[in-house]
Amino acid sequence: ILVRGVDTIPFEKFTVYNARTLYQVLREILVNAKKHSKASLIVLQFEQKGKKVSVRYSDNGMGCPADQKFGVGLNGAVSRIASLGSKFIFMPKAGHGLQIRFTIPF
């Protein structure tokens, strides 16, 4: 797992709720990767954009179909991000890895 940009993020400015949301969403994404992706490389990239943090996950795993149904865990991640007024963008490519993007305000 490569992590980029995390050292530039002002995590001390996050509310407790937003920090927990970030933790839970990242945990769910990484649990799914371990269970399903068969990836040998995962990249987590963090970038501050105004008063939000943009998080981008990508892997080189087996991907999934574009019409993939989410299980309980990823549905929970989508709901958590939506509760902050943000979008959870899921970009699968069957056989070519996965990208996920979302933002968290602080």
Phi and psi in radians as a Rosetta constraint file:
Dihedral C 1 N 2 CA 2 C 2 CIRCULARHARMONIC -1.782 0.35
Dihedral N 2 CA 2 C 2 N 3 CIRCULARHARMONIC 2.354 0.35
Dihedral C 2 N 3 CA 3 C 3 CIRCULARHARMONIC -2.122 0.35
Dihedral N 3 CA 3 C 3 N 4 CIRCULARHARMONIC 2.180 0.35
Dihedral C 3 N 4 CA 4 C 4 CIRCULARHARMONIC -2.142 0.35
Dihedral N 4 CA 4 C 4 N 5 CIRCULARHARMONIC 2.465 0.35
Dihedral C 4 N 5 CA 5 C 5 CIRCULARHARMONIC 1.380 0.35
Dihedral N 5 CA 5 C 5 N 6 CIRCULARHARMONIC -0.069 0.35
Dihedral C 5 N 6 CA 6 C 6 CIRCULARHARMONIC -1.112 0.35
Dihedral N 6 CA 6 C 6 N 7 CIRCULARHARMONIC -0.523 0.35
Dihedral C 6 N 7 CA 7 C 7 CIRCULARHARMONIC -1.288 0.35
Dihedral N 7 CA 7 C 7 N 8 CIRCULARHARMONIC -0.140 0.35
Dihedral C 7 N 8 CA 8 C 8 CIRCULARHARMONIC -1.740 0.35
Dihedral N 8 CA 8 C 8 N 9 CIRCULARHARMONIC -0.028 0.35
Dihedral C 8 N 9 CA 9 C 9 CIRCULARHARMONIC -1.591 0.35
Dihedral N 9 CA 9 C 9 N 10 CIRCULARHARMONIC 2.281 0.35
Dihedral C 9 N 10 CA 10 C 10 CIRCULARHARMONIC -1.450 0.35
Dihedral N 10 CA 10 C 10 N 11 CIRCULARHARMONIC 1.262 0.35
Dihedral C 10 N 11 CA 11 C 11 CIRCULARHARMONIC -1.049 0.35
Dihedral N 11 CA 11 C 11 N 12 CIRCULARHARMONIC -0.431 0.35
Dihedral C 11 N 12 CA 12 C 12 CIRCULARHARMONIC -1.155 0.35
Dihedral N 12 CA 12 C 12 N 13 CIRCULARHARMONIC -0.297 0.35
Dihedral C 12 N 13 CA 13 C 13 CIRCULARHARMONIC -1.524 0.35
Dihedral N 13 CA 13 C 13 N 14 CIRCULARHARMONIC -0.159 0.35
Dihedral C 13 N 14 CA 14 C 14 CIRCULARHARMONIC -1.233 0.35
Dihedral N 14 CA 14 C 14 N 15 CIRCULARHARMONIC 2.515 0.35
Dihedral C 14 N 15 CA 15 C 15 CIRCULARHARMONIC -1.240 0.35
Dihedral N 15 CA 15 C 15 N 16 CIRCULARHARMONIC 2.814 0.35
Dihedral C 15 N 16 CA 16 C 16 CIRCULARHARMONIC -1.042 0.35
Dihedral N 16 CA 16 C 16 N 17 CIRCULARHARMONIC -0.749 0.35
Dihedral C 16 N 17 CA 17 C 17 CIRCULARHARMONIC -1.065 0.35
Dihedral N 17 CA 17 C 17 N 18 CIRCULARHARMONIC -0.797 0.35
Dihedral C 17 N 18 CA 18 C 18 CIRCULARHARMONIC -1.175 0.35
Dihedral N 18 CA 18 C 18 N 19 CIRCULARHARMONIC -0.657 0.35
Dihedral C 18 N 19 CA 19 C 19 CIRCULARHARMONIC -1.122 0.35
Dihedral N 19 CA 19 C 19 N 20 CIRCULARHARMONIC -0.750 0.35
Dihedral C 19 N 20 CA 20 C 20 CIRCULARHARMONIC -1.141 0.35
Dihedral N 20 CA 20 C 20 N 21 CIRCULARHARMONIC -0.665 0.35
Dihedral C 20 N 21 CA 21 C 21 CIRCULARHARMONIC -1.085 0.35
Dihedral N 21 CA 21 C 21 N 22 CIRCULARHARMONIC -0.816 0.35
Dihedral C 21 N 22 CA 22 C 22 CIRCULARHARMONIC -1.014 0.35
Dihedral N 22 CA 22 C 22 N 23 CIRCULARHARMONIC -0.813 0.35
Dihedral C 22 N 23 CA 23 C 23 CIRCULARHARMONIC -1.030 0.35
Dihedral N 23 CA 23 C 23 N 24 CIRCULARHARMONIC -0.860 0.35
Dihedral C 23 N 24 CA 24 C 24 CIRCULARHARMONIC -1.128 0.35
Dihedral N 24 CA 24 C 24 N 25 CIRCULARHARMONIC -0.712 0.35
Dihedral C 24 N 25 CA 25 C 25 CIRCULARHARMONIC -1.161 0.35
Dihedral N 25 CA 25 C 25 N 26 CIRCULARHARMONIC -0.814 0.35
Dihedral C 25 N 26 CA 26 C 26 CIRCULARHARMONIC -1.090 0.35
Dihedral N 26 CA 26 C 26 N 27 CIRCULARHARMONIC -0.699 0.35
Dihedral C 26 N 27 CA 27 C 27 CIRCULARHARMONIC -1.049 0.35
Dihedral N 27 CA 27 C 27 N 28 CIRCULARHARMONIC -0.802 0.35
Dihedral C 27 N 28 CA 28 C 28 CIRCULARHARMONIC -1.124 0.35
Dihedral N 28 CA 28 C 28 N 29 CIRCULARHARMONIC -0.737 0.35
Dihedral C 28 N 29 CA 29 C 29 CIRCULARHARMONIC -1.071 0.35
Dihedral N 29 CA 29 C 29 N 30 CIRCULARHARMONIC -0.775 0.35
Dihedral C 29 N 30 CA 30 C 30 CIRCULARHARMONIC -1.234 0.35
Dihedral N 30 CA 30 C 30 N 31 CIRCULARHARMONIC -0.615 0.35
Dihedral C 30 N 31 CA 31 C 31 CIRCULARHARMONIC -1.089 0.35
Dihedral N 31 CA 31 C 31 N 32 CIRCULARHARMONIC -0.775 0.35
Dihedral C 31 N 32 CA 32 C 32 CIRCULARHARMONIC -1.094 0.35
Dihedral N 32 CA 32 C 32 N 33 CIRCULARHARMONIC -0.694 0.35
Dihedral C 32 N 33 CA 33 C 33 CIRCULARHARMONIC -1.057 0.35
Dihedral N 33 CA 33 C 33 N 34 CIRCULARHARMONIC -0.793 0.35
Dihedral C 33 N 34 CA 34 C 34 CIRCULARHARMONIC -1.113 0.35
Dihedral N 34 CA 34 C 34 N 35 CIRCULARHARMONIC -0.712 0.35
Dihedral C 34 N 35 CA 35 C 35 CIRCULARHARMONIC -1.283 0.35
Dihedral N 35 CA 35 C 35 N 36 CIRCULARHARMONIC -0.661 0.35
Dihedral C 35 N 36 CA 36 C 36 CIRCULARHARMONIC -2.147 0.35
Dihedral N 36 CA 36 C 36 N 37 CIRCULARHARMONIC -0.480 0.35
Dihedral C 36 N 37 CA 37 C 37 CIRCULARHARMONIC -1.401 0.35
Dihedral N 37 CA 37 C 37 N 38 CIRCULARHARMONIC -0.554 0.35
Dihedral C 37 N 38 CA 38 C 38 CIRCULARHARMONIC 1.038 0.35
Dihedral N 38 CA 38 C 38 N 39 CIRCULARHARMONIC 0.521 0.35
Dihedral C 38 N 39 CA 39 C 39 CIRCULARHARMONIC -1.341 0.35
Dihedral N 39 CA 39 C 39 N 40 CIRCULARHARMONIC 2.536 0.35
Dihedral C 39 N 40 CA 40 C 40 CIRCULARHARMONIC -1.787 0.35
Dihedral N 40 CA 40 C 40 N 41 CIRCULARHARMONIC -0.166 0.35
Dihedral C 40 N 41 CA 41 C 41 CIRCULARHARMONIC -2.519 0.35
Dihedral N 41 CA 41 C 41 N 42 CIRCULARHARMONIC 2.288 0.35
Dihedral C 41 N 42 CA 42 C 42 CIRCULARHARMONIC -2.226 0.35
Dihedral N 42 CA 42 C 42 N 43 CIRCULARHARMONIC 2.373 0.35
Dihedral C 42 N 43 CA 43 C 43 CIRCULARHARMONIC -2.128 0.35
Dihedral N 43 CA 43 C 43 N 44 CIRCULARHARMONIC 2.227 0.35
Dihedral C 43 N 44 CA 44 C 44 CIRCULARHARMONIC -1.965 0.35
Dihedral N 44 CA 44 C 44 N 45 CIRCULARHARMONIC 2.115 0.35
Dihedral C 44 N 45 CA 45 C 45 CIRCULARHARMONIC -2.100 0.35
Dihedral N 45 CA 45 C 45 N 46 CIRCULARHARMONIC 2.249 0.35
Dihedral C 45 N 46 CA 46 C 46 CIRCULARHARMONIC -1.973 0.35
Dihedral N 46 CA 46 C 46 N 47 CIRCULARHARMONIC 2.417 0.35
Dihedral C 46 N 47 CA 47 C 47 CIRCULARHARMONIC -2.580 0.35
Dihedral N 47 CA 47 C 47 N 48 CIRCULARHARMONIC 2.277 0.35
Dihedral C 47 N 48 CA 48 C 48 CIRCULARHARMONIC -1.407 0.35
Dihedral N 48 CA 48 C 48 N 49 CIRCULARHARMONIC 2.306 0.35
Dihedral C 48 N 49 CA 49 C 49 CIRCULARHARMONIC -2.313 0.35
Dihedral N 49 CA 49 C 49 N 50 CIRCULARHARMONIC 1.692 0.35
Dihedral C 49 N 50 CA 50 C 50 CIRCULARHARMONIC 1.134 0.35
Dihedral N 50 CA 50 C 50 N 51 CIRCULARHARMONIC -2.172 0.35
Dihedral C 50 N 51 CA 51 C 51 CIRCULARHARMONIC -1.781 0.35
Dihedral N 51 CA 51 C 51 N 52 CIRCULARHARMONIC 0.536 0.35
Dihedral C 51 N 52 CA 52 C 52 CIRCULARHARMONIC -2.314 0.35
Dihedral N 52 CA 52 C 52 N 53 CIRCULARHARMONIC 2.723 0.35
Dihedral C 52 N 53 CA 53 C 53 CIRCULARHARMONIC -1.971 0.35
Dihedral N 53 CA 53 C 53 N 54 CIRCULARHARMONIC 2.193 0.35
Dihedral C 53 N 54 CA 54 C 54 CIRCULARHARMONIC -1.619 0.35
Dihedral N 54 CA 54 C 54 N 55 CIRCULARHARMONIC 2.258 0.35
Dihedral C 54 N 55 CA 55 C 55 CIRCULARHARMONIC -2.071 0.35
Dihedral N 55 CA 55 C 55 N 56 CIRCULARHARMONIC 2.276 0.35
Dihedral C 55 N 56 CA 56 C 56 CIRCULARHARMONIC -2.201 0.35
Dihedral N 56 CA 56 C 56 N 57 CIRCULARHARMONIC 2.148 0.35
Dihedral C 56 N 57 CA 57 C 57 CIRCULARHARMONIC -1.874 0.35
Dihedral N 57 CA 57 C 57 N 58 CIRCULARHARMONIC 2.383 0.35
Dihedral C 57 N 58 CA 58 C 58 CIRCULARHARMONIC -2.542 0.35
Dihedral N 58 CA 58 C 58 N 59 CIRCULARHARMONIC 2.620 0.35
Dihedral C 58 N 59 CA 59 C 59 CIRCULARHARMONIC -2.481 0.35
Dihedral N 59 CA 59 C 59 N 60 CIRCULARHARMONIC 2.938 0.35
Dihedral C 59 N 60 CA 60 C 60 CIRCULARHARMONIC -1.889 0.35
Dihedral N 60 CA 60 C 60 N 61 CIRCULARHARMONIC 0.518 0.35
Dihedral C 60 N 61 CA 61 C 61 CIRCULARHARMONIC -1.377 0.35
Dihedral N 61 CA 61 C 61 N 62 CIRCULARHARMONIC -2.830 0.35
Dihedral C 61 N 62 CA 62 C 62 CIRCULARHARMONIC -1.399 0.35
Dihedral N 62 CA 62 C 62 N 63 CIRCULARHARMONIC -0.083 0.35
Dihedral C 62 N 63 CA 63 C 63 CIRCULARHARMONIC 1.129 0.35
Dihedral N 63 CA 63 C 63 N 64 CIRCULARHARMONIC -2.858 0.35
Dihedral C 63 N 64 CA 64 C 64 CIRCULARHARMONIC -2.841 0.35
Dihedral N 64 CA 64 C 64 N 65 CIRCULARHARMONIC 2.871 0.35
Dihedral C 64 N 65 CA 65 C 65 CIRCULARHARMONIC -1.117 0.35
Dihedral N 65 CA 65 C 65 N 66 CIRCULARHARMONIC 2.666 0.35
Dihedral C 65 N 66 CA 66 C 66 CIRCULARHARMONIC -1.085 0.35
Dihedral N 66 CA 66 C 66 N 67 CIRCULARHARMONIC -0.466 0.35
Dihedral C 66 N 67 CA 67 C 67 CIRCULARHARMONIC -1.668 0.35
Dihedral N 67 CA 67 C 67 N 68 CIRCULARHARMONIC 0.354 0.35
Dihedral C 67 N 68 CA 68 C 68 CIRCULARHARMONIC -0.977 0.35
Dihedral N 68 CA 68 C 68 N 69 CIRCULARHARMONIC 2.284 0.35
Dihedral C 68 N 69 CA 69 C 69 CIRCULARHARMONIC -1.458 0.35
Dihedral N 69 CA 69 C 69 N 70 CIRCULARHARMONIC 2.405 0.35
Dihedral C 69 N 70 CA 70 C 70 CIRCULARHARMONIC -1.411 0.35
Dihedral N 70 CA 70 C 70 N 71 CIRCULARHARMONIC 2.546 0.35
Dihedral C 70 N 71 CA 71 C 71 CIRCULARHARMONIC -1.475 0.35
Dihedral N 71 CA 71 C 71 N 72 CIRCULARHARMONIC -3.015 0.35
Dihedral C 71 N 72 CA 72 C 72 CIRCULARHARMONIC -1.019 0.35
Dihedral N 72 CA 72 C 72 N 73 CIRCULARHARMONIC -0.746 0.35
Dihedral C 72 N 73 CA 73 C 73 CIRCULARHARMONIC -1.099 0.35
Dihedral N 73 CA 73 C 73 N 74 CIRCULARHARMONIC -0.905 0.35
Dihedral C 73 N 74 CA 74 C 74 CIRCULARHARMONIC -1.234 0.35
Dihedral N 74 CA 74 C 74 N 75 CIRCULARHARMONIC -0.555 0.35
Dihedral C 74 N 75 CA 75 C 75 CIRCULARHARMONIC -1.080 0.35
Dihedral N 75 CA 75 C 75 N 76 CIRCULARHARMONIC -0.680 0.35
Dihedral C 75 N 76 CA 76 C 76 CIRCULARHARMONIC -1.108 0.35
Dihedral N 76 CA 76 C 76 N 77 CIRCULARHARMONIC -0.709 0.35
Dihedral C 76 N 77 CA 77 C 77 CIRCULARHARMONIC -1.095 0.35
Dihedral N 77 CA 77 C 77 N 78 CIRCULARHARMONIC -0.765 0.35
Dihedral C 77 N 78 CA 78 C 78 CIRCULARHARMONIC -1.054 0.35
Dihedral N 78 CA 78 C 78 N 79 CIRCULARHARMONIC -0.784 0.35
Dihedral C 78 N 79 CA 79 C 79 CIRCULARHARMONIC -1.117 0.35
Dihedral N 79 CA 79 C 79 N 80 CIRCULARHARMONIC -0.713 0.35
Dihedral C 79 N 80 CA 80 C 80 CIRCULARHARMONIC -1.079 0.35
Dihedral N 80 CA 80 C 80 N 81 CIRCULARHARMONIC -0.788 0.35
Dihedral C 80 N 81 CA 81 C 81 CIRCULARHARMONIC -1.163 0.35
Dihedral N 81 CA 81 C 81 N 82 CIRCULARHARMONIC -0.723 0.35
Dihedral C 81 N 82 CA 82 C 82 CIRCULARHARMONIC -1.079 0.35
Dihedral N 82 CA 82 C 82 N 83 CIRCULARHARMONIC -0.595 0.35
Dihedral C 82 N 83 CA 83 C 83 CIRCULARHARMONIC -1.123 0.35
Dihedral N 83 CA 83 C 83 N 84 CIRCULARHARMONIC -0.308 0.35
Dihedral C 83 N 84 CA 84 C 84 CIRCULARHARMONIC -1.696 0.35
Dihedral N 84 CA 84 C 84 N 85 CIRCULARHARMONIC 0.075 0.35
Dihedral C 84 N 85 CA 85 C 85 CIRCULARHARMONIC 1.379 0.35
Dihedral N 85 CA 85 C 85 N 86 CIRCULARHARMONIC 0.361 0.35
Dihedral C 85 N 86 CA 86 C 86 CIRCULARHARMONIC -2.018 0.35
Dihedral N 86 CA 86 C 86 N 87 CIRCULARHARMONIC 2.983 0.35
Dihedral C 86 N 87 CA 87 C 87 CIRCULARHARMONIC -1.952 0.35
Dihedral N 87 CA 87 C 87 N 88 CIRCULARHARMONIC 2.534 0.35
Dihedral C 87 N 88 CA 88 C 88 CIRCULARHARMONIC -1.843 0.35
Dihedral N 88 CA 88 C 88 N 89 CIRCULARHARMONIC 1.917 0.35
Dihedral C 88 N 89 CA 89 C 89 CIRCULARHARMONIC -1.808 0.35
Dihedral N 89 CA 89 C 89 N 90 CIRCULARHARMONIC 2.058 0.35
Dihedral C 89 N 90 CA 90 C 90 CIRCULARHARMONIC -1.887 0.35
Dihedral N 90 CA 90 C 90 N 91 CIRCULARHARMONIC 2.059 0.35
Dihedral C 90 N 91 CA 91 C 91 CIRCULARHARMONIC -2.163 0.35
Dihedral N 91 CA 91 C 91 N 92 CIRCULARHARMONIC 1.419 0.35
Dihedral C 91 N 92 CA 92 C 92 CIRCULARHARMONIC -1.489 0.35
Dihedral N 92 CA 92 C 92 N 93 CIRCULARHARMONIC 2.658 0.35
Dihedral C 92 N 93 CA 93 C 93 CIRCULARHARMONIC -2.411 0.35
Dihedral N 93 CA 93 C 93 N 94 CIRCULARHARMONIC 1.896 0.35
Dihedral C 93 N 94 CA 94 C 94 CIRCULARHARMONIC -0.917 0.35
Dihedral N 94 CA 94 C 94 N 95 CIRCULARHARMONIC 2.157 0.35
Dihedral C 94 N 95 CA 95 C 95 CIRCULARHARMONIC 1.417 0.35
Dihedral N 95 CA 95 C 95 N 96 CIRCULARHARMONIC -0.020 0.35
Dihedral C 95 N 96 CA 96 C 96 CIRCULARHARMONIC -2.349 0.35
Dihedral N 96 CA 96 C 96 N 97 CIRCULARHARMONIC 0.531 0.35
Dihedral C 96 N 97 CA 97 C 97 CIRCULARHARMONIC 1.505 0.35
Dihedral N 97 CA 97 C 97 N 98 CIRCULARHARMONIC -2.993 0.35
Dihedral C 97 N 98 CA 98 C 98 CIRCULARHARMONIC -2.522 0.35
Dihedral N 98 CA 98 C 98 N 99 CIRCULARHARMONIC 2.520 0.35
Dihedral C 98 N 99 CA 99 C 99 CIRCULARHARMONIC -2.226 0.35
Dihedral N 99 CA 99 C 99 N 100 CIRCULARHARMONIC 2.459 0.35
Dihedral C 99 N 100 CA 100 C 100 CIRCULARHARMONIC -2.343 0.35
Dihedral N 100 CA 100 C 100 N 101 CIRCULARHARMONIC 2.391 0.35
Dihedral C 100 N 101 CA 101 C 101 CIRCULARHARMONIC -2.308 0.35
Dihedral N 101 CA 101 C 101 N 102 CIRCULARHARMONIC 2.513 0.35
Dihedral C 101 N 102 CA 102 C 102 CIRCULARHARMONIC -2.793 0.35
Dihedral N 102 CA 102 C 102 N 103 CIRCULARHARMONIC 2.859 0.35
Dihedral C 102 N 103 CA 103 C 103 CIRCULARHARMONIC -2.171 0.35
Dihedral N 103 CA 103 C 103 N 104 CIRCULARHARMONIC 2.669 0.35
Dihedral C 103 N 104 CA 104 C 104 CIRCULARHARMONIC -2.282 0.35
Dihedral N 104 CA 104 C 104 N 105 CIRCULARHARMONIC 2.154 0.35
Dihedral C 104 N 105 CA 105 C 105 CIRCULARHARMONIC -1.324 0.35
Dihedral N 105 CA 105 C 105 N 106 CIRCULARHARMONIC 2.736 0.35
